[in-house]
Amino acid sequence: MNADQVLNNSLGTLVSVASLGVAAQLAISLPESVSVAPITGQSLAVLLVAHLLKEKWSSIAVIVYLAIGTLGAPIFAGFKGGWEIFTGPSLGYFLGFILAAFVGGFLARKQQERFGFYLLQMLIGTLLILLCGWIGLFRFLDGKEAFVKGILPFLPGAFIKIIIGALLLSVVRRFKGFMKTV
């Protein structure tokens, strides 16, 4: 890897960390009786970053984002940060972000640049995040309640984010193709 690639990946990582912080503020809070965490734009941002930066650099970006938030920077949902937020009910989802970034980045490297593959990549990443979130909730809730409060409320938004992500990646692909002809 040459110096230009390292610089580009480093800048991409910094932009991705900032994007994750912004996406976290796109949040819908639900009552505690319905959900354990807010619905945010973070999973969409994680999956887009995974595709654009691939597995190594997207994983680094997510880890840096989580480290900054854990140290107290108000970059988690609702402009919150700190150890208590990181280790609370969202911990499983946060860890799922790292796994989804790695797997999504790996899939992006191996797959064709087509809408159907983008959908599949987004679906797999989303399922990983939700699965890790559900498992993480076992510290607080039994399996059924963790599913009801930790998976079900997120499914409609997840479906929408999967579609939006695949559409955005299609636009990026077309834009990159257009830029090559200019």
Secondary structure as GFF3:
##gff-version 3
##sequence-region A 1 182
A	DSSP	alpha_helix	3	25	.	.	.	ID=ss1
A	DSSP	beta_strand	27	28	.	.	.	ID=ss2
A	DSSP	beta_strand	39	40	.	.	.	ID=ss3
A	DSSP	alpha_helix	42	70	.	.	.	ID=ss4
A	DSSP	three_ten_helix	77	79	.	.	.	ID=ss5
A	DSSP	alpha_helix	83	86	.	.	.	ID=ss6
A	DSSP	alpha_helix	91	110	.	.	.	ID=ss7
A	DSSP	alpha_helix	115	136	.	.	.	ID=ss8
A	DSSP	three_ten_helix	137	139	.	.	.	ID=ss9
A	DSSP	alpha_helix	143	150	.	.	.	ID=ss10
A	DSSP	three_ten_helix	152	154	.	.	.	ID=ss11
A	DSSP	alpha_helix	155	181	.	.	.	ID=ss12
###
